[in-house]
Amino acid sequence: MKIAFDIRGIDGDRGGKGIWTANVLKSILNNDRENEYYLYTNKDWSNTYKNLPNVHVVNIWGGGLLRGIFWHWRFYKSMLSNKIDAFIATESYIVPFLHDPKKLKVGLVVHDLVAFKSPAKHQKKATWIEKITLKQAVLKSEWIFTVSQYTKKDLVERYPHLRLSEKVTVVYAGVRDVFFKKRDPNRIIETQRRYNLDPDYMMMAGTLEPRKNVIGALEAYSLISPFNQQRYRFVVAGKKGWYYKKIFQKVKELKLVGRVKFLEYIPDEDLVTLMQGARLFLFPTFYEGFGLPILEAMANGVPVLASRVSSIPELGVDAIHYADPYDTVDMADGITQLLDNEEYCKHLVGKGYEQVKKFSWGQTAQHIINAINA
């Protein structure tokens, strides 16, 4: 069988979709030597997997308008020329929207429905495209995969007349191996110094965009005691997204300059090390389809404060401290509890280690292959 993947998102500064695609694909290619894999991209790809005998990397080049709808059309026509049996659509709904089901079978991966649930907190262009393409993409796809039960529920309720419940398979994310590696204390100190960090800090990681609620986290941090603010700096790691300037303005408004440290996108090795050195990890999101950073923090042995919304309770169960992302006082109270109560933190860390064992990239990959082969 010839199986195609869109791998544009797995190189460079990966977002959640790119991380999911890269690790599912890694697990599949490590274990499957029978099927042929066609990996489509618009850039040079130097990964060693390109040298496997059953892997074919296909470059579809294009600039300007060709990066949009025309690129996807050329991508689709190339798959038809290569006689692809199944295409796993992880990055975009455009080809699933365009394709003829009689000529190509598509496995559609739906990460979230933020374009429908929280459009004001999503990129305008992405919201517009997803609203136009998702319904037809769902209708025409042979298989549908969602990354959580919550996203499955959202999708089924969005299109009740399509009766999608039996068609959707939940395929959770896993945790990358690097997040299970315990760091030597000296390495943690060295990495902290390299990023000009004091040894005591609380941490948040994610793209600087409205949905992640960085502003809410800053407001909550401003409400904790002056003693804890002085002792624990607030470190925010993540690349600049949309409307990020409002975040920096809020730091000035709250007079937190010097107490909040912003780091751009940083390599996984450093992220793991800095995370292990953190006193606690914040994830006060307004909406998530999954919530991978929560699992990564738990794997690192860091107590987590996160929102009780969307998919988060599905992942965290009783292993994290929950707070209302719309209530900064509630978040501040939770932060204070975690900073001041060592025993409570140890309890959450222990629960986190057990919870994270339930998630595996290997299981995710196997669910996808099983569905295609059924």
C-alpha positions as CSV (number, residue, x, y, z in Angstrom):
1,M,0.0,0.0,0.0
2,K,1.1,3.5,-0.8
3,I,0.5,5.9,2.1
4,A,1.1,9.7,1.9
5,F,1.7,12.3,4.6
6,D,1.9,16.1,4.4
7,I,5.2,16.8,6.4
8,R,5.5,20.6,5.9
9,G,5.0,21.2,9.6
10,I,7.5,18.9,11.1
11,D,10.7,20.9,10.4
12,G,11.8,24.1,12.1
13,D,9.8,25.7,14.9
14,R,7.2,23.0,15.2
15,G,3.7,23.7,16.6
16,G,1.4,21.1,18.0
17,K,0.4,19.7,14.6
18,G,4.0,19.4,13.6
19,I,5.0,17.6,16.8
20,W,2.1,15.2,16.4
21,T,2.9,14.4,12.7
22,A,6.6,14.0,13.3
23,N,6.2,11.6,16.2
24,V,3.4,9.5,14.7
25,L,5.4,9.2,11.5
26,K,8.6,8.3,13.4
27,S,6.8,5.5,15.1
28,I,5.3,4.2,11.9
29,L,8.5,4.3,9.9
30,N,10.4,2.6,12.7
31,N,8.1,-0.4,12.6
32,D,6.6,-0.7,9.1
33,R,8.7,-2.0,6.2
34,E,5.8,-3.3,4.1
35,N,3.9,-0.2,3.1
36,E,5.5,2.5,0.9
37,Y,5.4,6.1,2.3
38,Y,5.3,9.2,0.2
39,L,6.2,12.3,2.3
40,Y,5.2,15.6,0.7
41,T,6.9,18.9,1.6
42,N,7.7,22.3,0.1
43,K,11.3,22.4,1.4
44,D,14.4,20.3,1.6
45,W,14.1,17.6,4.1
46,S,17.3,16.1,5.6
47,N,15.9,13.6,8.0
48,T,17.6,10.2,8.0
49,Y,14.2,8.5,7.3
50,K,14.4,9.7,3.7
51,N,17.1,7.0,3.2
52,L,14.8,4.1,4.1
53,P,13.9,2.0,1.0
54,N,10.2,2.3,1.5
55,V,10.2,6.1,1.9
56,H,9.9,8.6,-0.9
57,V,10.2,12.4,-0.2
58,V,8.3,14.5,-2.8
59,N,8.9,18.2,-3.1
60,I,6.1,20.4,-4.4
61,W,7.7,23.8,-4.8
62,G,5.9,27.0,-5.2
63,G,6.0,30.6,-4.0
64,G,3.5,33.5,-3.9
65,L,0.0,32.2,-4.8
66,L,1.4,28.7,-5.3
67,R,1.7,28.5,-1.5
68,G,-2.0,28.6,-1.2
69,I,-4.8,26.7,-3.0
70,F,-2.7,26.1,-6.1
71,W,0.0,24.3,-4.1
72,H,-2.6,22.0,-2.6
73,W,-4.0,21.3,-6.0
74,R,-0.6,20.3,-7.3
75,F,-0.1,18.2,-4.2
76,Y,-3.3,16.4,-4.9
77,K,-2.6,15.8,-8.5
78,S,0.9,14.4,-7.6
79,M,-0.7,11.9,-5.3
80,L,-3.0,10.8,-8.1
81,S,0.0,10.4,-10.4
82,N,1.8,8.4,-7.8
83,K,-1.3,6.2,-7.3
84,I,-1.4,6.8,-3.6
85,D,-3.8,4.5,-1.8
86,A,-4.3,6.5,1.4
87,F,-3.4,10.1,2.4
88,I,-3.2,11.0,6.1
89,A,-4.1,14.7,6.2
90,T,-2.5,16.1,9.3
91,E,-1.8,19.8,8.4
92,S,-4.7,21.1,6.4
93,Y,-8.3,20.4,5.4
94,I,-7.8,21.8,1.8
95,V,-6.9,18.5,0.0
96,P,-9.6,16.5,1.9
97,F,-12.0,19.3,0.8
98,L,-10.8,19.2,-2.9
99,H,-10.3,15.4,-3.4
100,D,-12.5,13.0,-5.3
101,P,-13.2,10.0,-2.9
102,K,-13.3,7.7,-5.9
103,K,-9.7,8.5,-6.7
104,L,-8.1,8.9,-3.3
105,K,-8.9,7.7,0.2
106,V,-8.2,10.3,2.9
107,G,-7.7,9.9,6.6
108,L,-8.5,13.3,8.1
109,V,-6.8,14.3,11.4
110,V,-8.8,16.9,13.4
111,H,-6.8,18.5,16.2
112,D,-9.4,20.9,17.4
113,L,-12.4,23.1,16.4
114,V,-11.0,26.4,17.7
115,A,-12.1,28.1,14.4
116,F,-15.7,27.3,15.5
117,K,-15.5,27.4,19.3
118,S,-13.1,30.4,19.8
119,P,-12.7,32.2,16.5
120,A,-11.7,35.5,18.1
121,K,-8.7,33.6,19.6
122,H,-7.6,32.0,16.3
123,Q,-5.8,33.3,13.2
124,K,-8.3,35.0,10.9
125,K,-7.0,33.3,7.7
126,A,-7.0,29.9,9.3
127,T,-10.5,30.4,10.8
128,W,-11.8,31.4,7.3
129,I,-10.2,28.4,5.6
130,E,-11.3,25.9,8.2
131,K,-14.9,27.1,8.3
132,I,-15.1,26.7,4.5
133,T,-13.4,23.4,4.1
134,L,-14.1,21.2,7.2
135,K,-17.6,20.0,6.5
136,Q,-16.8,18.8,3.0
137,A,-13.5,17.4,4.2
138,V,-15.3,15.4,6.9
139,L,-18.0,14.2,4.5
140,K,-15.6,13.0,1.8
141,S,-12.9,11.4,4.1
142,E,-12.7,7.7,4.4
143,W,-11.4,7.8,8.0
144,I,-11.5,10.6,10.6
145,F,-9.1,10.8,13.5
146,T,-9.3,13.2,16.5
147,V,-6.7,13.7,19.1
148,S,-9.1,13.6,22.1
149,Q,-12.5,12.5,23.1
150,Y,-13.4,16.1,23.6
151,T,-12.5,17.0,20.0
152,K,-14.5,14.0,18.8
153,K,-17.5,15.3,20.8
154,D,-17.1,18.8,19.3
155,L,-17.0,17.4,15.8
156,V,-19.9,15.0,16.2
157,E,-22.0,17.9,17.7
158,R,-20.9,20.3,15.0
159,Y,-22.4,18.1,12.2
160,P,-25.1,15.9,13.9
161,H,-26.8,15.1,10.5
162,L,-23.5,13.4,9.3
163,R,-23.7,10.8,12.1
164,L,-19.9,10.8,12.6
165,S,-19.7,9.0,15.9
166,E,-18.9,5.6,14.5
167,K,-16.6,7.0,11.8
168,V,-14.3,8.9,14.2
169,T,-11.3,7.2,15.9
170,V,-9.6,8.9,18.8
171,V,-5.8,8.9,18.5
172,Y,-4.1,10.6,21.4
173,A,-0.6,12.1,21.3
174,G,2.3,10.7,23.3
175,V,5.3,12.2,25.0
176,R,8.6,12.6,23.2
177,D,11.4,10.5,24.6
178,V,13.5,13.5,25.5
179,F,11.0,14.6,28.1
180,F,11.6,11.4,30.1
181,K,15.3,12.0,30.5
182,K,16.2,13.2,34.0
183,R,18.7,16.0,33.9
184,D,21.8,16.3,36.0
185,P,21.4,19.3,38.5
186,N,24.6,20.8,37.1
187,R,23.2,20.8,33.6
188,I,20.0,22.5,34.8
189,I,22.1,25.2,36.4
190,E,24.2,25.6,33.3
191,T,21.2,25.9,31.0
192,Q,19.5,28.4,33.4
193,R,22.6,30.6,33.3
194,R,22.8,30.4,29.5
195,Y,19.3,31.8,29.3
196,N,20.0,34.3,32.1
197,L,17.5,32.8,34.5
198,D,17.5,32.7,38.3
199,P,17.2,29.2,39.8
200,D,13.7,29.8,41.1
201,Y,10.9,30.4,38.6
202,M,7.5,29.2,37.4
203,M,7.1,28.4,33.7
204,M,4.7,28.5,30.8
205,A,5.4,27.2,27.3
206,G,3.4,27.8,24.1
207,T,2.9,30.2,21.2
208,L,2.2,33.8,22.2
209,E,-1.4,33.9,21.0
210,P,-4.8,34.8,22.6
211,R,-6.0,31.2,23.0
212,K,-3.1,30.4,25.3
213,N,-4.2,33.1,27.8
214,V,-0.7,34.5,28.5
215,I,-2.3,37.8,29.6
216,G,-4.5,36.0,32.1
217,A,-1.4,34.2,33.5
218,L,0.4,37.5,33.8
219,E,-2.6,39.1,35.7
220,A,-2.7,36.1,38.0
221,Y,1.0,36.3,38.6
222,S,0.6,40.0,39.5
223,L,-1.9,39.0,42.2
224,I,0.4,36.6,44.2
225,S,2.2,37.9,47.2
226,P,5.2,40.3,46.7
227,F,7.3,37.7,48.5
228,N,6.5,35.0,45.9
229,Q,6.9,37.4,43.0
230,Q,10.3,38.4,44.3
231,R,11.4,34.8,44.8
232,Y,9.8,33.2,41.7
233,R,10.2,34.9,38.3
234,F,7.8,34.0,35.5
235,V,9.4,32.4,32.5
236,V,7.3,32.3,29.2
237,A,8.8,30.1,26.4
238,G,7.3,30.3,23.0
239,K,7.5,31.9,19.6
240,K,5.5,35.1,18.8
241,G,2.1,34.3,17.3
242,W,-0.7,36.7,16.5
243,Y,-1.6,39.7,18.7
244,Y,1.5,39.1,20.8
245,K,2.2,42.8,21.2
246,K,-0.7,43.0,23.7
247,I,1.2,40.6,25.9
248,F,4.3,42.8,26.2
249,Q,2.0,45.8,26.8
250,K,0.4,44.0,29.6
251,V,3.7,43.3,31.3
252,K,4.4,47.1,31.4
253,E,0.8,47.9,32.6
254,L,1.2,45.4,35.5
255,K,4.7,46.8,36.3
256,L,6.2,43.3,35.9
257,V,9.2,44.3,33.8
258,G,12.2,42.5,35.2
259,R,10.0,39.8,36.8
260,V,8.8,38.2,33.6
261,K,11.3,36.6,31.2
262,F,10.2,35.8,27.6
263,L,12.2,33.2,25.7
264,E,11.7,32.7,22.0
265,Y,11.2,29.2,20.6
266,I,13.9,27.0,22.2
267,P,15.3,23.6,21.3
268,D,13.6,20.6,23.0
269,E,16.8,19.7,24.9
270,D,16.9,23.1,26.5
271,L,13.1,23.2,27.0
272,V,13.2,19.9,28.9
273,T,16.1,21.1,31.1
274,L,14.4,24.4,31.9
275,M,11.1,22.7,32.6
276,Q,12.8,20.3,35.1
277,G,14.2,23.3,36.9
278,A,10.8,25.0,37.2
279,R,8.9,25.2,40.5
280,L,5.6,24.7,38.6
281,F,4.2,24.7,35.1
282,L,1.2,26.9,34.0
283,F,-1.2,26.0,31.2
284,P,-4.1,28.4,31.6
285,T,-5.5,27.9,28.0
286,F,-9.0,28.9,27.0
287,Y,-9.3,26.0,24.6
288,E,-7.3,23.0,23.5
289,G,-7.9,20.0,21.3
290,F,-5.3,18.0,23.3
291,G,-2.8,19.9,25.5
292,L,0.6,18.2,24.9
293,P,2.7,20.5,27.2
294,I,0.7,19.2,30.2
295,L,1.9,15.6,29.5
296,E,5.4,16.8,28.9
297,A,5.5,18.7,32.2
298,M,4.1,15.7,34.1
299,A,6.8,13.4,32.5
300,N,9.4,15.9,33.7
301,G,8.1,15.7,37.3
302,V,6.8,19.3,37.4
303,P,3.5,20.1,39.2
304,V,1.0,21.6,36.8
305,L,-1.7,24.2,37.1
306,A,-4.1,24.1,34.1
307,S,-7.5,25.2,33.0
308,R,-10.6,23.0,33.6
309,V,-11.7,23.4,30.0
310,S,-12.1,21.3,26.8
311,S,-9.7,18.3,26.7
312,I,-7.6,19.2,29.7
313,P,-9.4,17.2,32.4
314,E,-9.4,14.2,30.0
315,L,-5.5,14.3,30.0
316,G,-4.9,15.5,33.6
317,V,-7.7,13.6,35.5
318,D,-6.6,14.1,39.1
319,A,-2.9,14.7,38.4
320,I,-3.0,18.5,38.0
321,H,-4.4,21.5,39.9
322,Y,-7.3,23.0,38.0
323,A,-8.2,26.7,37.8
324,D,-10.8,28.8,35.9
325,P,-8.9,30.5,33.0
326,Y,-11.4,33.4,33.1
327,D,-10.8,34.0,36.9
328,T,-7.4,35.5,37.6
329,V,-8.0,35.3,41.4
330,D,-8.7,31.6,41.1
331,M,-5.5,31.1,39.1
332,A,-3.5,33.2,41.6
333,D,-4.8,31.2,44.5
334,G,-3.8,28.0,42.7
335,I,-0.3,29.4,42.0
336,T,0.1,30.3,45.6
337,Q,-1.0,26.9,46.8
338,L,1.6,25.2,44.6
339,L,4.4,27.5,45.5
340,D,3.7,27.2,49.2
341,N,2.7,23.6,49.6
342,E,5.6,21.2,49.0
343,E,3.6,18.0,50.0
344,Y,0.7,18.9,47.6
345,C,3.2,19.3,44.8
346,K,4.8,15.9,45.5
347,H,1.3,14.4,45.5
348,L,0.6,15.9,42.0
349,V,4.0,14.9,40.6
350,G,3.4,11.3,41.7
351,K,0.0,11.2,40.1
352,G,1.4,12.8,37.0
353,Y,4.1,10.1,36.5
354,E,1.3,7.5,36.5
355,Q,-1.0,9.4,34.2
356,V,1.6,10.0,31.5
357,K,2.1,6.3,31.1
358,K,-1.3,6.0,29.5
359,F,-0.1,7.9,26.4
360,S,2.1,6.5,23.7
361,W,3.0,7.5,20.1
362,G,3.3,3.8,19.3
363,Q,-0.4,3.3,20.2
364,T,-1.4,6.3,18.1
365,A,0.5,5.0,15.1
366,Q,-1.0,1.6,15.4
367,H,-4.5,2.9,15.6
368,I,-4.0,4.7,12.3
369,I,-2.4,1.8,10.5
370,N,-5.1,-0.6,11.9
371,A,-7.9,1.8,10.6
372,I,-6.3,2.0,7.1
373,N,-5.8,-1.8,6.9
374,A,-9.3,-2.7,8.1
